[in-house]
Amino acid sequence: PALNLTIVLDDDTVDGSPYYDPVSLALHFPPRSSGAHGVREPGYDGEVIAHEITHSVMHAFCGQLFQTTGIEEEEIAARALDEGLAFYMACDYFHDDPQWAEYAYEQWQEWRNFTAIDLSYDSIVAGLSDANDPAGIAYRLGMWWARVLREFRSQFAEFNLVLLRTLYGQSRLQTTTQAAVGTYYERIRDIFRVLGAALSNHLVDDSGDPAQIETRRNQVRAILQQADIA
């Protein structure tokens, strides 16, 4: 589908964080946000811009994955996946930068550094609360999503292509209701099963060597085991 975006540079009377509005198809960039962890001129930070553009592209091509039935757990799951993909893609675009948005989110570095996120899902859940992230639970879990995706990218050069094909293919197969069903943990397991199968089976070397396929499967299993979702 075609994607026609409106970019809104809010004036000095507006406080808040940048965001993508999927209804109006608009990217909003307020000049700043107030509070203990303020945001500085997000429209000047390339990783923030890439993050918001990722939201717009994902919602255009696989928006069903981010829709919910209004249940709180499903809402958190959908938002975490949405934010995680945007964090990951933005940092990967800027040469695998482990620190997201150093300029705009200078006061958020503790919460926006991939190296500070434990790969183990259990470790995230153990201490999870709104206090873990100024923006809330979904963003903290989103950083975990991004951390796992980054681990896959470090092992597989073609990972981004497989990821985008998988998400697009899944969105075409699922209805809105089907996409939202299931607990957060069930949902991430399902998505990574599909992603792992794609990595294992579809992009092996041209010879289709069974040994190469098995090696790739073992690499996928190792990452999923580290993340407690094998």
Disulfide bonds with the S-S distance in Angstrom:
none
